[in-house]
Amino acid sequence: MKRALFRIAAVLCIALAAFFLMPVFGGILHFGMIWPAAVLLSAAAVLLRPDFFRRLLRPRWLRRAVSLLAAVCAAAVLVTLGMMARAAGNRPPEDMPCTVIVLGCQVLEDGRPSLMLQKRIDAAYGYLSAHPDAACVASGGLDDSETVTEAQCIRSTLVSMGIDEGRIYLEDRSRSTEENLSFSAAIIQEQGLPQQAVIASDNFHQLRAAIWAERDGLTPYAAGCASPWFLTAGYWAREAAALLCMAVTGM
């Protein structure tokens, strides 16, 4: 009975690993897909061959040390994911004046926003439509494969959706989340805009964006959007690893 349960658990681990790696068939591969798949496949190996790993970790103290390390790592990841989910739900009060910051990401070769960027733009549009007095900072520079800056793409798309161009400020120099928030904060200060910032980005991205925003003197809130379902797990895992790295290195 115990062996059968181990085998069922191993099959579930393998299936989850395959789910994390599924975007490979679309030409996508990143660290957030690799490390969970590696952990899950390792767990499957232990479940399928427990006697082998028991012999491999023969001293009892070594098995306990490995188990403790695994438990600590799992707890750290779960706590981080919980904090990410909480940040994604941090909505601004309705009556609070805020400035929207749209964080850029990939622009297609023809200058149109990628699916992920369009979702961020849609999130910003929803807030700007409901709050006609709010200003917006379109943030994002020029990547090597892009023909227009992410900020220009964000602004032109919002204008085509009916947002007044005069409400949108361009920040077109940034190449990272840290620079997105730092350069946008400078524009907000220069223009005398509200320092309560509604960040339009993916849900998984909200916590790290909020950390950088607070370091730049802004009060962050979320206008989050969901990632495509088959990419969500990998992006959340990658972001959790990045946040844990920030915590360990003190960045």
PyRosetta script that sets phi, psi and omega in degrees:
from pyrosetta import init, pose_from_sequence

init()
pose = pose_from_sequence("MKRALFRIAAVLCIALAAFFLMPVFGGILHFGMIWPAAVLLSAAAVLLRPDFFRRLLRPRWLRRAVSLLAAVCAAAVLVTLGMMARAAGNRPPEDMPCTVIVLGCQVLEDGRPSLMLQKRIDAAYGYLSAHPDAACVASGGLDDSETVTEAQCIRSTLVSMGIDEGRIYLEDRSRSTEENLSFSAAIIQEQGLPQQAVIASDNFHQLRAAIWAERDGLTPYAAGCASPWFLTAGYWAREAAALLCMAVTGM")
pose.set_psi(1, -46.1)
pose.set_omega(1, -179.7)
pose.set_phi(2, -62.4)
pose.set_psi(2, -42.3)
pose.set_omega(2, 179.8)
pose.set_phi(3, -64.0)
pose.set_psi(3, -38.3)
pose.set_omega(3, 179.0)
pose.set_phi(4, -64.5)
pose.set_psi(4, -41.3)
pose.set_omega(4, 177.8)
pose.set_phi(5, -64.2)
pose.set_psi(5, -39.8)
pose.set_omega(5, 177.5)
pose.set_phi(6, -60.8)
pose.set_psi(6, -41.4)
pose.set_omega(6, -179.2)
pose.set_phi(7, -66.7)
pose.set_psi(7, -40.1)
pose.set_omega(7, 177.3)
pose.set_phi(8, -62.7)
pose.set_psi(8, -44.7)
pose.set_omega(8, 178.6)
pose.set_phi(9, -62.2)
pose.set_psi(9, -38.9)
pose.set_omega(9, 179.0)
pose.set_phi(10, -64.0)
pose.set_psi(10, -41.8)
pose.set_omega(10, 178.2)
pose.set_phi(11, -62.5)
pose.set_psi(11, -40.7)
pose.set_omega(11, 177.6)
pose.set_phi(12, -63.0)
pose.set_psi(12, -41.2)
pose.set_omega(12, 177.8)
pose.set_phi(13, -61.9)
pose.set_psi(13, -43.2)
pose.set_omega(13, 179.4)
pose.set_phi(14, -64.8)
pose.set_psi(14, -40.5)
pose.set_omega(14, 179.0)
pose.set_phi(15, -64.1)
pose.set_psi(15, -41.7)
pose.set_omega(15, 178.0)
pose.set_phi(16, -65.6)
pose.set_psi(16, -39.4)
pose.set_omega(16, 177.0)
pose.set_phi(17, -61.0)
pose.set_psi(17, -42.2)
pose.set_omega(17, 178.0)
pose.set_phi(18, -63.0)
pose.set_psi(18, -37.2)
pose.set_omega(18, 178.1)
pose.set_phi(19, -63.2)
pose.set_psi(19, -43.4)
pose.set_omega(19, 178.5)
pose.set_phi(20, -63.0)
pose.set_psi(20, -34.7)
pose.set_omega(20, -176.5)
pose.set_phi(21, -88.3)
pose.set_psi(21, -4.3)
pose.set_omega(21, -176.1)
pose.set_phi(22, -55.3)
pose.set_psi(22, -38.6)
pose.set_omega(22, -179.8)
pose.set_phi(23, -61.7)
pose.set_psi(23, -13.5)
pose.set_omega(23, 176.5)
pose.set_phi(24, -55.4)
pose.set_psi(24, -35.1)
pose.set_omega(24, -178.9)
pose.set_phi(25, -68.7)
pose.set_psi(25, -14.5)
pose.set_omega(25, 174.3)
pose.set_phi(26, -101.0)
pose.set_psi(26, 11.5)
pose.set_omega(26, 178.8)
pose.set_phi(27, 81.6)
pose.set_psi(27, 18.6)
pose.set_omega(27, -178.1)
pose.set_phi(28, -111.7)
pose.set_psi(28, 129.5)
pose.set_omega(28, 176.2)
pose.set_phi(29, -149.7)
pose.set_psi(29, 125.9)
pose.set_omega(29, 177.4)
pose.set_phi(30, -150.2)
pose.set_psi(30, 174.1)
pose.set_omega(30, -173.4)
pose.set_phi(31, -61.3)
pose.set_psi(31, -32.9)
pose.set_omega(31, -179.8)
pose.set_phi(32, -67.0)
pose.set_psi(32, -16.7)
pose.set_omega(32, 173.7)
pose.set_phi(33, -90.2)
pose.set_psi(33, -35.1)
pose.set_omega(33, -171.7)
pose.set_phi(34, -74.3)
pose.set_psi(34, -48.5)
pose.set_omega(34, -172.6)
pose.set_phi(35, -68.7)
pose.set_psi(35, -39.9)
pose.set_omega(35, 176.8)
pose.set_phi(36, -65.2)
pose.set_psi(36, -39.0)
pose.set_omega(36, 179.0)
pose.set_phi(37, -62.8)
pose.set_psi(37, -40.9)
pose.set_omega(37, 179.1)
pose.set_phi(38, -64.0)
pose.set_psi(38, -42.7)
pose.set_omega(38, 179.1)
pose.set_phi(39, -64.3)
pose.set_psi(39, -44.8)
pose.set_omega(39, -177.9)
pose.set_phi(40, -66.6)
pose.set_psi(40, -40.0)
pose.set_omega(40, 178.3)
pose.set_phi(41, -69.1)
pose.set_psi(41, -34.7)
pose.set_omega(41, 175.2)
pose.set_phi(42, -64.8)
pose.set_psi(42, -42.2)
pose.set_omega(42, 177.6)
pose.set_phi(43, -62.7)
pose.set_psi(43, -39.4)
pose.set_omega(43, 178.0)
pose.set_phi(44, -62.9)
pose.set_psi(44, -40.3)
pose.set_omega(44, 178.8)
pose.set_phi(45, -62.9)
pose.set_psi(45, -42.1)
pose.set_omega(45, 178.7)
pose.set_phi(46, -63.9)
pose.set_psi(46, -41.8)
pose.set_omega(46, -179.3)
pose.set_phi(47, -67.5)
pose.set_psi(47, -33.7)
pose.set_omega(47, -179.0)
pose.set_phi(48, -81.5)
pose.set_psi(48, -29.2)
pose.set_omega(48, -178.7)
pose.set_phi(49, -129.2)
pose.set_psi(49, 59.8)
pose.set_omega(49, -176.1)
pose.set_phi(50, -62.8)
pose.set_psi(50, -36.9)
pose.set_omega(50, -178.8)
pose.set_phi(51, -64.4)
pose.set_psi(51, -39.9)
pose.set_omega(51, 179.1)
pose.set_phi(52, -61.6)
pose.set_psi(52, -46.0)
pose.set_omega(52, -177.8)
pose.set_phi(53, -73.1)
pose.set_psi(53, -27.2)
pose.set_omega(53, 174.9)
pose.set_phi(54, -66.2)
pose.set_psi(54, -39.0)
pose.set_omega(54, 176.6)
pose.set_phi(55, -71.3)
pose.set_psi(55, -37.0)
pose.set_omega(55, -179.5)
pose.set_phi(56, -63.4)
pose.set_psi(56, -39.1)
pose.set_omega(56, 177.8)
pose.set_phi(57, -105.1)
pose.set_psi(57, 58.7)
pose.set_omega(57, -170.5)
pose.set_phi(58, -60.5)
pose.set_psi(58, -49.0)
pose.set_omega(58, 179.5)
pose.set_phi(59, -61.9)
pose.set_psi(59, 133.9)
pose.set_omega(59, -177.5)
pose.set_phi(60, -61.4)
pose.set_psi(60, -36.7)
pose.set_omega(60, -178.5)
pose.set_phi(61, -64.1)
pose.set_psi(61, -32.6)
pose.set_omega(61, 179.5)
pose.set_phi(62, -69.6)
pose.set_psi(62, -41.3)
pose.set_omega(62, 177.4)
pose.set_phi(63, -63.0)
pose.set_psi(63, -40.7)
pose.set_omega(63, 179.2)
pose.set_phi(64, -66.2)
pose.set_psi(64, -39.3)
pose.set_omega(64, 179.8)
pose.set_phi(65, -64.5)
pose.set_psi(65, -43.7)
pose.set_omega(65, 178.8)
pose.set_phi(66, -64.9)
pose.set_psi(66, -41.7)
pose.set_omega(66, 178.8)
pose.set_phi(67, -63.5)
pose.set_psi(67, -41.4)
pose.set_omega(67, 179.4)
pose.set_phi(68, -65.2)
pose.set_psi(68, -43.3)
pose.set_omega(68, 178.8)
pose.set_phi(69, -61.6)
pose.set_psi(69, -42.8)
pose.set_omega(69, 179.0)
pose.set_phi(70, -63.2)
pose.set_psi(70, -40.6)
pose.set_omega(70, 180.0)
pose.set_phi(71, -65.8)
pose.set_psi(71, -41.9)
pose.set_omega(71, 179.3)
pose.set_phi(72, -63.7)
pose.set_psi(72, -44.7)
pose.set_omega(72, 179.5)
pose.set_phi(73, -63.0)
pose.set_psi(73, -43.0)
pose.set_omega(73, 179.2)
pose.set_phi(74, -63.0)
pose.set_psi(74, -42.1)
pose.set_omega(74, 179.4)
pose.set_phi(75, -64.1)
pose.set_psi(75, -41.7)
pose.set_omega(75, 179.8)
pose.set_phi(76, -62.1)
pose.set_psi(76, -42.6)
pose.set_omega(76, 179.2)
pose.set_phi(77, -65.6)
pose.set_psi(77, -43.6)
pose.set_omega(77, -179.0)
pose.set_phi(78, -64.7)
pose.set_psi(78, -41.9)
pose.set_omega(78, 177.7)
pose.set_phi(79, -62.9)
pose.set_psi(79, -42.8)
pose.set_omega(79, 179.3)
pose.set_phi(80, -62.5)
pose.set_psi(80, -44.0)
pose.set_omega(80, 178.0)
pose.set_phi(81, -62.1)
pose.set_psi(81, -38.0)
pose.set_omega(81, 176.9)
pose.set_phi(82, -64.0)
pose.set_psi(82, -41.0)
pose.set_omega(82, 177.7)
pose.set_phi(83, -65.9)
pose.set_psi(83, -37.8)
pose.set_omega(83, 177.3)
pose.set_phi(84, -62.9)
pose.set_psi(84, -43.8)
pose.set_omega(84, 179.6)
pose.set_phi(85, -64.5)
pose.set_psi(85, -39.2)
pose.set_omega(85, 179.0)
pose.set_phi(86, -65.0)
pose.set_psi(86, -42.4)
pose.set_omega(86, 179.3)
pose.set_phi(87, -63.6)
pose.set_psi(87, -36.8)
pose.set_omega(87, -179.8)
pose.set_phi(88, -65.2)
pose.set_psi(88, -24.8)
pose.set_omega(88, -179.6)
pose.set_phi(89, -98.0)
pose.set_psi(89, 10.3)
pose.set_omega(89, -176.6)
pose.set_phi(90, -83.5)
pose.set_psi(90, 82.0)
pose.set_omega(90, -177.1)
pose.set_phi(91, -84.2)
pose.set_psi(91, 149.2)
pose.set_omega(91, 178.8)
pose.set_phi(92, -77.1)
pose.set_psi(92, 151.1)
pose.set_omega(92, 172.9)
pose.set_phi(93, -60.7)
pose.set_psi(93, 144.4)
pose.set_omega(93, -174.9)
pose.set_phi(94, -60.6)
pose.set_psi(94, -35.5)
pose.set_omega(94, -173.9)
pose.set_phi(95, -93.7)
pose.set_psi(95, 9.2)
pose.set_omega(95, -177.8)
pose.set_phi(96, -93.0)
pose.set_psi(96, 125.9)
pose.set_omega(96, 175.8)
pose.set_phi(97, -68.3)
pose.set_psi(97, 128.8)
pose.set_omega(97, -176.1)
pose.set_phi(98, -135.4)
pose.set_psi(98, 159.2)
pose.set_omega(98, 171.7)
pose.set_phi(99, -110.5)
pose.set_psi(99, 132.1)
pose.set_omega(99, 178.5)
pose.set_phi(100, -85.9)
pose.set_psi(100, 133.3)
pose.set_omega(100, 172.1)
pose.set_phi(101, -117.8)
pose.set_psi(101, 118.6)
pose.set_omega(101, 177.9)
pose.set_phi(102, -97.8)
pose.set_psi(102, 117.5)
pose.set_omega(102, -179.3)
pose.set_phi(103, -85.1)
pose.set_psi(103, 125.4)
pose.set_omega(103, -176.4)
pose.set_phi(104, -75.4)
pose.set_psi(104, 159.2)
pose.set_omega(104, 169.3)
pose.set_phi(105, -152.8)
pose.set_psi(105, -159.9)
pose.set_omega(105, -167.3)
pose.set_phi(106, -54.3)
pose.set_psi(106, 133.5)
pose.set_omega(106, 170.4)
pose.set_phi(107, -108.6)
pose.set_psi(107, 136.2)
pose.set_omega(107, -179.2)
pose.set_phi(108, -70.8)
pose.set_psi(108, 164.3)
pose.set_omega(108, -175.6)
pose.set_phi(109, -59.8)
pose.set_psi(109, -29.9)
pose.set_omega(109, -179.4)
pose.set_phi(110, -87.4)
pose.set_psi(110, 7.9)
pose.set_omega(110, 176.6)
pose.set_phi(111, 89.9)
pose.set_psi(111, -2.7)
pose.set_omega(111, 177.9)
pose.set_phi(112, -83.0)
pose.set_psi(112, 152.7)
pose.set_omega(112, 178.0)
pose.set_phi(113, -69.7)
pose.set_psi(113, 144.9)
pose.set_omega(113, 172.0)
pose.set_phi(114, -67.2)
pose.set_psi(114, 170.7)
pose.set_omega(114, -179.8)
pose.set_phi(115, -57.5)
pose.set_psi(115, -43.2)
pose.set_omega(115, -178.5)
pose.set_phi(116, -66.4)
pose.set_psi(116, -42.7)
pose.set_omega(116, 179.3)
pose.set_phi(117, -66.8)
pose.set_psi(117, -37.7)
pose.set_omega(117, 178.7)
pose.set_phi(118, -61.8)
pose.set_psi(118, -38.7)
pose.set_omega(118, 177.9)
pose.set_phi(119, -63.6)
pose.set_psi(119, -38.9)
pose.set_omega(119, 177.3)
pose.set_phi(120, -66.0)
pose.set_psi(120, -41.8)
pose.set_omega(120, 178.0)
pose.set_phi(121, -63.0)
pose.set_psi(121, -41.5)
pose.set_omega(121, 178.3)
pose.set_phi(122, -61.5)
pose.set_psi(122, -39.2)
pose.set_omega(122, 178.4)
pose.set_phi(123, -64.3)
pose.set_psi(123, -42.3)
pose.set_omega(123, 177.9)
pose.set_phi(124, -65.1)
pose.set_psi(124, -41.8)
pose.set_omega(124, -179.8)
pose.set_phi(125, -60.4)
pose.set_psi(125, -41.7)
pose.set_omega(125, 179.3)
pose.set_phi(126, -58.8)
pose.set_psi(126, -42.8)
pose.set_omega(126, -179.5)
pose.set_phi(127, -71.9)
pose.set_psi(127, -44.6)
pose.set_omega(127, -177.6)
pose.set_phi(128, -64.5)
pose.set_psi(128, -34.9)
pose.set_omega(128, 178.2)
pose.set_phi(129, -67.4)
pose.set_psi(129, -38.2)
pose.set_omega(129, -179.1)
pose.set_phi(130, -78.8)
pose.set_psi(130, -17.7)
pose.set_omega(130, -178.0)
pose.set_phi(131, -130.8)
pose.set_psi(131, 80.9)
pose.set_omega(131, -172.4)
pose.set_phi(132, -64.4)
pose.set_psi(132, -13.5)
pose.set_omega(132, 178.4)
pose.set_phi(133, -92.0)
pose.set_psi(133, -6.3)
pose.set_omega(133, -176.4)
pose.set_phi(134, -78.3)
pose.set_psi(134, 140.4)
pose.set_omega(134, 174.1)
pose.set_phi(135, -95.4)
pose.set_psi(135, 168.5)
pose.set_omega(135, -174.8)
pose.set_phi(136, -139.2)
pose.set_psi(136, 139.2)
pose.set_omega(136, 171.2)
pose.set_phi(137, -110.1)
pose.set_psi(137, 117.6)
pose.set_omega(137, 175.3)
pose.set_phi(138, -89.3)
pose.set_psi(138, 116.9)
pose.set_omega(138, -169.6)
pose.set_phi(139, -119.1)
pose.set_psi(139, 127.3)
pose.set_omega(139, 176.0)
pose.set_phi(140, 155.2)
pose.set_psi(140, 130.1)
pose.set_omega(140, -178.5)
pose.set_phi(141, -88.8)
pose.set_psi(141, -154.8)
pose.set_omega(141, -176.2)
pose.set_phi(142, -105.9)
pose.set_psi(142, 118.0)
pose.set_omega(142, 175.1)
pose.set_phi(143, -83.0)
pose.set_psi(143, 164.4)
pose.set_omega(143, -175.6)
pose.set_phi(144, -59.4)
pose.set_psi(144, -32.4)
pose.set_omega(144, -175.3)
pose.set_phi(145, -95.6)
pose.set_psi(145, 3.6)
pose.set_omega(145, -173.4)
pose.set_phi(146, -102.5)
pose.set_psi(146, 148.7)
pose.set_omega(146, -179.7)
pose.set_phi(147, -99.3)
pose.set_psi(147, -21.1)
pose.set_omega(147, 174.0)
pose.set_phi(148, -131.2)
pose.set_psi(148, 155.7)
pose.set_omega(148, 179.2)
pose.set_phi(149, -68.3)
pose.set_psi(149, 154.9)
pose.set_omega(149, 178.1)
pose.set_phi(150, -62.1)
pose.set_psi(150, -35.8)
pose.set_omega(150, 179.3)
pose.set_phi(151, -63.7)
pose.set_psi(151, -43.2)
pose.set_omega(151, 178.6)
pose.set_phi(152, -63.7)
pose.set_psi(152, -40.0)
pose.set_omega(152, 178.5)
pose.set_phi(153, -63.3)
pose.set_psi(153, -43.4)
pose.set_omega(153, 179.0)
pose.set_phi(154, -61.0)
pose.set_psi(154, -48.1)
pose.set_omega(154, -177.6)
pose.set_phi(155, -63.2)
pose.set_psi(155, -48.0)
pose.set_omega(155, -177.3)
pose.set_phi(156, -63.0)
pose.set_psi(156, -36.1)
pose.set_omega(156, 179.4)
pose.set_phi(157, -69.5)
pose.set_psi(157, -43.4)
pose.set_omega(157, 177.9)
pose.set_phi(158, -62.5)
pose.set_psi(158, -40.6)
pose.set_omega(158, 178.8)
pose.set_phi(159, -63.4)
pose.set_psi(159, -41.1)
pose.set_omega(159, 178.8)
pose.set_phi(160, -65.5)
pose.set_psi(160, -21.8)
pose.set_omega(160, 179.0)
pose.set_phi(161, -89.0)
pose.set_psi(161, -4.6)
pose.set_omega(161, 174.9)
pose.set_phi(162, 111.1)
pose.set_psi(162, 5.1)
pose.set_omega(162, 178.1)
pose.set_phi(163, -83.7)
pose.set_psi(163, 132.3)
pose.set_omega(163, -179.8)
pose.set_phi(164, -60.6)
pose.set_psi(164, 127.7)
pose.set_omega(164, -178.3)
pose.set_phi(165, -59.5)
pose.set_psi(165, -28.9)
pose.set_omega(165, -179.5)
pose.set_phi(166, -67.2)
pose.set_psi(166, -14.8)
pose.set_omega(166, 179.0)
pose.set_phi(167, -87.3)
pose.set_psi(167, -6.9)
pose.set_omega(167, -170.2)
pose.set_phi(168, -112.2)
pose.set_psi(168, 123.9)
pose.set_omega(168, 176.2)
pose.set_phi(169, -103.4)
pose.set_psi(169, 142.0)
pose.set_omega(169, -178.5)
pose.set_phi(170, -96.6)
pose.set_psi(170, 130.6)
pose.set_omega(170, 168.1)
pose.set_phi(171, -123.2)
pose.set_psi(171, 98.4)
pose.set_omega(171, -169.6)
pose.set_phi(172, -116.4)
pose.set_psi(172, 29.1)
pose.set_omega(172, -179.8)
pose.set_phi(173, -113.7)
pose.set_psi(173, -16.6)
pose.set_omega(173, -169.9)
pose.set_phi(174, -73.4)
pose.set_psi(174, 149.5)
pose.set_omega(174, 178.4)
pose.set_phi(175, -128.2)
pose.set_psi(175, 5.9)
pose.set_omega(175, -178.7)
pose.set_phi(176, -154.3)
pose.set_psi(176, 167.6)
pose.set_omega(176, 177.4)
pose.set_phi(177, -61.0)
pose.set_psi(177, -41.5)
pose.set_omega(177, 179.1)
pose.set_phi(178, -58.0)
pose.set_psi(178, -46.0)
pose.set_omega(178, -179.9)
pose.set_phi(179, -70.6)
pose.set_psi(179, -37.2)
pose.set_omega(179, 174.8)
pose.set_phi(180, -48.0)
pose.set_psi(180, -53.1)
pose.set_omega(180, -174.7)
pose.set_phi(181, -75.6)
pose.set_psi(181, -38.4)
pose.set_omega(181, -179.6)
pose.set_phi(182, -64.1)
pose.set_psi(182, -49.2)
pose.set_omega(182, -178.4)
pose.set_phi(183, -70.4)
pose.set_psi(183, -35.7)
pose.set_omega(183, 177.6)
pose.set_phi(184, -67.1)
pose.set_psi(184, -39.2)
pose.set_omega(184, 177.9)
pose.set_phi(185, -61.6)
pose.set_psi(185, -37.4)
pose.set_omega(185, 178.7)
pose.set_phi(186, -64.3)
pose.set_psi(186, -41.7)
pose.set_omega(186, 178.0)
pose.set_phi(187, -64.4)
pose.set_psi(187, -43.3)
pose.set_omega(187, 179.5)
pose.set_phi(188, -59.1)
pose.set_psi(188, -42.6)
pose.set_omega(188, 179.5)
pose.set_phi(189, -68.2)
pose.set_psi(189, -43.5)
pose.set_omega(189, -178.8)
pose.set_phi(190, -62.8)
pose.set_psi(190, -37.8)
pose.set_omega(190, -175.7)
pose.set_phi(191, -90.5)
pose.set_psi(191, -2.0)
pose.set_omega(191, -179.7)
pose.set_phi(192, 66.9)
pose.set_psi(192, 31.9)
pose.set_omega(192, -179.9)
pose.set_phi(193, -83.8)
pose.set_psi(193, 159.8)
pose.set_omega(193, 177.4)
pose.set_phi(194, -57.2)
pose.set_psi(194, 137.2)
pose.set_omega(194, -178.1)
pose.set_phi(195, -88.4)
pose.set_psi(195, 3.9)
pose.set_omega(195, 169.1)
pose.set_phi(196, -82.0)
pose.set_psi(196, 115.2)
pose.set_omega(196, -171.1)
pose.set_phi(197, -108.7)
pose.set_psi(197, 123.7)
pose.set_omega(197, 172.4)
pose.set_phi(198, -94.6)
pose.set_psi(198, 112.0)
pose.set_omega(198, -173.1)
pose.set_phi(199, -93.8)
pose.set_psi(199, 116.9)
pose.set_omega(199, 178.0)
pose.set_phi(200, -91.5)
pose.set_psi(200, 105.2)
pose.set_omega(200, 179.9)
pose.set_phi(201, -160.7)
pose.set_psi(201, 177.9)
pose.set_omega(201, 178.5)
pose.set_phi(202, -64.3)
pose.set_psi(202, 151.8)
pose.set_omega(202, -179.7)
pose.set_phi(203, -56.4)
pose.set_psi(203, -40.9)
pose.set_omega(203, -177.9)
pose.set_phi(204, -66.1)
pose.set_psi(204, -21.4)
pose.set_omega(204, -173.7)
pose.set_phi(205, -89.8)
pose.set_psi(205, -10.7)
pose.set_omega(205, -168.8)
pose.set_phi(206, -65.9)
pose.set_psi(206, -39.4)
pose.set_omega(206, -176.7)
pose.set_phi(207, -65.8)
pose.set_psi(207, -47.7)
pose.set_omega(207, -179.0)
pose.set_phi(208, -65.1)
pose.set_psi(208, -40.0)
pose.set_omega(208, 177.0)
pose.set_phi(209, -61.9)
pose.set_psi(209, -39.9)
pose.set_omega(209, 179.3)
pose.set_phi(210, -65.0)
pose.set_psi(210, -37.9)
pose.set_omega(210, 178.9)
pose.set_phi(211, -61.4)
pose.set_psi(211, -47.9)
pose.set_omega(211, 179.7)
pose.set_phi(212, -67.0)
pose.set_psi(212, -37.6)
pose.set_omega(212, 179.8)
pose.set_phi(213, -61.7)
pose.set_psi(213, -44.5)
pose.set_omega(213, 179.2)
pose.set_phi(214, -63.5)
pose.set_psi(214, -37.7)
pose.set_omega(214, 178.1)
pose.set_phi(215, -64.7)
pose.set_psi(215, -25.0)
pose.set_omega(215, 179.5)
pose.set_phi(216, -96.9)
pose.set_psi(216, 13.4)
pose.set_omega(216, 174.0)
pose.set_phi(217, 86.2)
pose.set_psi(217, 10.5)
pose.set_omega(217, 179.0)
pose.set_phi(218, -95.9)
pose.set_psi(218, 156.4)
pose.set_omega(218, 172.1)
pose.set_phi(219, -102.9)
pose.set_psi(219, 108.0)
pose.set_omega(219, -170.8)
pose.set_phi(220, -87.2)
pose.set_psi(220, 143.2)
pose.set_omega(220, 169.1)
pose.set_phi(221, -133.5)
pose.set_psi(221, 166.3)
pose.set_omega(221, -173.2)
pose.set_phi(222, -111.2)
pose.set_psi(222, 135.2)
pose.set_omega(222, 162.8)
pose.set_phi(223, -121.1)
pose.set_psi(223, 79.0)
pose.set_omega(223, -169.7)
pose.set_phi(224, -84.4)
pose.set_psi(224, 162.5)
pose.set_omega(224, 175.8)
pose.set_phi(225, -140.6)
pose.set_psi(225, 150.9)
pose.set_omega(225, -178.7)
pose.set_phi(226, -82.4)
pose.set_psi(226, 142.9)
pose.set_omega(226, 175.2)
pose.set_phi(227, -81.5)
pose.set_psi(227, 161.9)
pose.set_omega(227, 173.5)
pose.set_phi(228, -53.4)
pose.set_psi(228, 138.9)
pose.set_omega(228, -169.0)
pose.set_phi(229, -57.1)
pose.set_psi(229, -36.8)
pose.set_omega(229, -175.7)
pose.set_phi(230, -79.3)
pose.set_psi(230, -8.3)
pose.set_omega(230, 177.8)
pose.set_phi(231, -105.3)
pose.set_psi(231, -15.0)
pose.set_omega(231, -170.5)
pose.set_phi(232, -58.5)
pose.set_psi(232, -49.9)
pose.set_omega(232, -175.5)
pose.set_phi(233, -59.2)
pose.set_psi(233, -45.6)
pose.set_omega(233, -179.2)
pose.set_phi(234, -64.9)
pose.set_psi(234, -40.7)
pose.set_omega(234, 179.8)
pose.set_phi(235, -66.7)
pose.set_psi(235, -41.1)
pose.set_omega(235, 178.0)
pose.set_phi(236, -64.7)
pose.set_psi(236, -40.1)
pose.set_omega(236, 179.0)
pose.set_phi(237, -66.1)
pose.set_psi(237, -42.0)
pose.set_omega(237, 178.8)
pose.set_phi(238, -63.7)
pose.set_psi(238, -43.0)
pose.set_omega(238, -178.8)
pose.set_phi(239, -66.7)
pose.set_psi(239, -38.6)
pose.set_omega(239, 177.3)
pose.set_phi(240, -61.1)
pose.set_psi(240, -42.2)
pose.set_omega(240, 178.1)
pose.set_phi(241, -63.8)
pose.set_psi(241, -41.0)
pose.set_omega(241, 179.3)
pose.set_phi(242, -64.0)
pose.set_psi(242, -41.0)
pose.set_omega(242, 179.6)
pose.set_phi(243, -67.3)
pose.set_psi(243, -40.1)
pose.set_omega(243, 177.0)
pose.set_phi(244, -65.1)
pose.set_psi(244, -37.2)
pose.set_omega(244, 176.3)
pose.set_phi(245, -63.7)
pose.set_psi(245, -41.5)
pose.set_omega(245, 176.5)
pose.set_phi(246, -60.6)
pose.set_psi(246, -42.1)
pose.set_omega(246, -178.9)
pose.set_phi(247, -65.6)
pose.set_psi(247, -40.9)
pose.set_omega(247, -177.6)
pose.set_phi(248, -71.4)
pose.set_psi(248, -42.1)
pose.set_omega(248, -176.0)
pose.set_phi(249, -85.8)
pose.set_psi(249, -12.7)
pose.set_omega(249, -179.8)
pose.set_phi(250, 75.7)
pose.set_psi(250, 21.0)
pose.set_omega(250, -179.3)
pose.set_phi(251, -70.6)
pose.dump_pdb("model.pdb")
